[in-house]
Amino acid sequence: MSHVSTRDVRRECRSMTDSVAPVPEAPERATLVVGRGLVKRFGDFTAVDGVDFEIHAGESFGFLGPNGAGKTSTMKMVSCISPPTEGELLVLGLDPRTHGPQIRARLGLVPQEDALELELTVMDNLIMYGRYFDLPRAEIKRRALSLLEFTQLSERANDKADNLSGGMKRRLTIARSLISEPDVLILDEPTTGLDPQARHLVWERLYRLKSEGVTLIITTHYMDEAEQLCDRLVVMDRGKIVAHGAPRELIAQHSTREVLELRFGLDGHGPHAEKVADLAERVEELPDRLLLYVSDGDEALAAVHARGLAPESALVRRSTLEDVFLRLTGRTLVD
């Protein structure tokens, strides 16, 4: 099957409703979203506590954080769903408080739950959603056909959405969000609940979108997903941004090149941690293993054996964004 580029879809006439004021096109690599001292309160509770960030045209930007960190509240403000309590927020050069409809007309939203019309066909889901933007039916049909091929759903166009697999429903939700040819695509946990094959296909489709000029804003709990998709990201905790930068930069700043994982059984790792503390930049004791943050994992493991220690298992791996995330936000489960 030949690939139809999303550029073919976006090349079509950008039809807008008469009720939506025209918005100037953002210049290439412009700053599309700016937050300065952004605050969101719900009564006495401060969900977002004075955050600053910028999102540039054509990049993939991530918001990471544990439950309750404030990332969803931030995304809702950017999506013009929830107004800021304090601070400055500009999206596509406009203030969401006063230009919400104009901004929303240029955003695509992929919510965490698909919320498809399950009794309608795949094609009808796209046609119905396109009608919300007052696009001509023929125009919607042209865009829908291109998007179905882009998301590899052409052969399922006449199937009910309810009969699709989880991965297919996710791809249909992404296709639906693109029917208005948005400048910015906002994705909330885009691959939650998908199997590895479906996740990787969604990643590949999102990578194609970014390469063709669509700006992506992503929240995710999957650290490998953030490493794969995000050019830059912020880590949020308790309503504040605790780190920001490219994934590899954050790993270099907050972790070591490699991690040595040691398991000594279920009798406790405390005594063993004391014996290897000087071999690592940092040692973290978990209930089931020790983590030694080192520059050379094989060298550290040889030193462990040289001291007469015999772990039940040992694993040398590179440091990941998950190591950074857990160091910055802690390992306590947040409901």
Residue pairs with C-beta under 8 A, 6 or more apart in sequence:
1 149
1 152
1 154
2 149
3 149
3 150
4 146
4 149
4 150
5 150
5 208
5 212
6 146
6 147
6 150
6 178
6 208
6 209
6 212
6 214
7 212
7 213
8 146
9 143
9 146
9 147
9 150
9 178
9 181
10 181
10 212
10 213
10 214
12 139
12 142
12 143
12 181
13 139
14 181
15 133
15 134
15 135
15 136
15 139
16 22
16 105
16 133
17 105
17 133
17 134
19 101
20 101
20 102
20 105
21 102
23 92
23 93
23 94
23 102
23 103
23 105
23 106
24 93
26 32
26 57
26 92
26 93
26 183
27 57
28 57
28 58
29 56
29 57
29 58
30 56
30 57
31 54
31 55
31 56
31 57
32 55
32 56
32 57
32 91
32 92
32 183
32 184
32 215
33 53
33 54
33 55
33 78
33 89
33 90
33 91
33 92
33 184
33 217
34 53
34 54
34 55
34 88
34 89
34 90
35 51
35 52
35 53
35 54
35 74
35 77
35 78
35 87
35 88
35 89
36 52
36 87
36 88
36 89
37 50
37 51
37 52
37 86
37 87
37 88
38 48
38 50
38 51
38 52
38 74
38 77
38 84
38 86
38 87
38 88
38 89
39 46
39 48
39 49
39 50
39 84
39 85
39 86
39 87
40 46
40 47
40 48
40 70
40 73
40 74
40 77
40 82
40 84
40 85
41 47
41 85
41 86
46 239
47 70
47 73
47 239
48 70
48 73
48 74
48 77
48 239
49 70
49 238
49 239
49 240
50 86
50 87
50 240
51 70
51 74
51 234
51 236
51 239
51 240
51 241
52 241
53 61
53 234
53 241
53 244
55 61
55 184
55 215
55 217
56 215
57 183
57 213
57 215
58 210
58 213
58 214
58 215
59 210
59 215
59 216
59 231
59 232
60 206
60 210
60 215
60 216
60 218
60 229
60 230
60 231
61 215
61 216
61 217
61 218
61 230
61 231
61 232
61 233
62 217
62 218
62 219
62 220
62 226
62 229
62 230
62 232
62 233
62 234
63 71
63 74
63 75
63 217
63 218
63 219
63 233
63 234
63 236
64 71
64 219
64 220
64 221
64 223
64 226
64 233
64 234
64 235
64 236
64 321
64 325
65 71
65 235
65 236
65 237
65 329
66 237
66 329
66 330
66 334
67 334
67 335
68 238
68 334
69 236
69 237
69 238
69 239
69 329
70 236
70 238
70 239
70 240
71 219
71 236
72 188
72 219
73 82
74 236
75 186
75 188
75 217
75 219
76 82
77 83
77 84
77 89
77 96
78 89
78 91
78 96
78 186
78 217
79 104
79 107
79 109
79 186
80 91
80 96
80 100
80 103
80 104
80 107
83 96
83 97
84 96
84 97
89 95
89 96
91 103
91 107
91 184
92 102
92 103
92 106
92 183
92 184
94 102
94 103
96 103
105 133
105 180
106 180
106 182
106 183
106 184
107 182
107 183
107 184
107 185
107 186
108 177
108 178
108 180
108 182
108 184
108 185
108 186
109 177
109 185
109 186
109 188
110 173
110 174
110 177
110 185
110 186
110 187
110 188
110 190
111 173
111 188
112 188
112 189
112 192
114 169
114 170
114 172
114 173
115 173
116 125
116 161
116 169
116 172
116 173
116 176
117 124
117 125
117 128
117 161
118 160
118 161
118 162
119 160
119 161
119 162
120 128
120 160
120 161
121 157
121 158
121 159
121 160
121 161
122 148
122 153
122 156
122 157
122 158
122 159
122 160
122 161
122 164
122 172
123 144
123 148
123 157
123 158
125 161
125 172
125 176
126 140
126 143
126 144
126 147
126 148
126 172
126 175
126 176
126 179
127 137
127 140
127 141
127 144
129 176
129 179
130 139
130 140
130 143
130 144
130 179
130 180
131 137
131 140
133 179
133 180
135 143
135 179
135 180
140 179
143 178
143 179
143 181
144 175
144 179
145 154
147 175
147 178
147 179
148 154
148 156
148 157
148 175
150 175
150 205
150 208
151 171
151 172
151 174
151 175
151 205
152 171
152 201
153 168
153 171
153 172
153 175
156 164
156 168
161 169
161 172
164 172
165 198
166 193
166 194
166 195
166 198
167 194
167 195
167 197
167 198
167 199
167 201
167 202
170 190
170 191
170 194
170 198
170 202
171 201
171 202
171 205
174 185
174 187
174 190
174 202
174 205
174 206
177 185
178 185
178 209
178 214
182 214
183 214
183 215
184 214
184 215
184 216
184 217
185 209
185 214
185 215
185 216
185 217
186 217
187 206
187 216
187 217
187 218
187 219
188 219
189 219
189 220
189 221
190 202
190 206
190 218
190 220
190 225
191 198
191 199
191 202
191 203
191 220
191 222
191 225
192 221
194 202
199 222
199 225
203 225
203 228
203 229
206 216
206 229
207 229
209 216
210 216
210 229
216 229
218 225
218 226
218 229
218 230
220 226
220 229
223 320
223 321
223 322
223 325
224 320
224 321
224 322
226 233
226 247
226 321
227 247
227 320
227 321
230 246
230 247
231 246
232 244
232 245
232 246
233 244
233 245
233 246
233 247
233 250
234 241
234 243
234 244
235 241
235 242
235 243
235 244
235 250
235 324
235 325
235 328
235 329
236 242
237 328
237 329
237 330
242 328
242 329
243 250
243 253
243 254
243 324
243 328
244 250
245 253
247 321
250 321
250 324
251 319
251 320
251 321
251 323
251 324
253 324
254 323
254 324
254 327
254 328
255 293
255 319
255 323
255 324
255 327
256 280
256 281
256 282
256 293
256 294
256 295
256 319
257 294
257 295
257 296
257 318
257 319
258 294
258 295
258 296
258 297
258 316
258 317
258 318
258 319
259 291
259 292
259 293
259 294
259 297
259 316
259 317
259 318
259 319
259 323
260 280
260 291
260 292
260 294
260 297
260 300
260 301
260 304
260 314
260 315
260 316
261 289
261 290
261 291
261 292
261 313
261 314
261 315
261 316
261 317
262 269
262 272
262 276
262 289
262 290
262 292
262 304
262 311
262 313
262 314
263 288
263 289
263 290
263 311
263 312
263 313
263 314
264 272
264 290
264 309
264 311
264 312
265 312
266 288
269 285
269 286
269 289
269 290
270 285
272 290
272 309
272 311
273 283
273 285
273 290
275 307
275 309
276 283
276 290
276 292
276 300
276 303
276 304
276 307
276 309
277 283
279 292
279 294
279 300
279 303
279 304
280 292
280 293
280 294
280 300
281 293
281 294
281 295
282 292
282 293
283 290
283 291
283 292
283 293
284 290
284 291
284 293
286 331
291 323
292 300
293 319
293 323
294 300
297 316
297 317
298 316
301 314
301 316
304 311
304 314
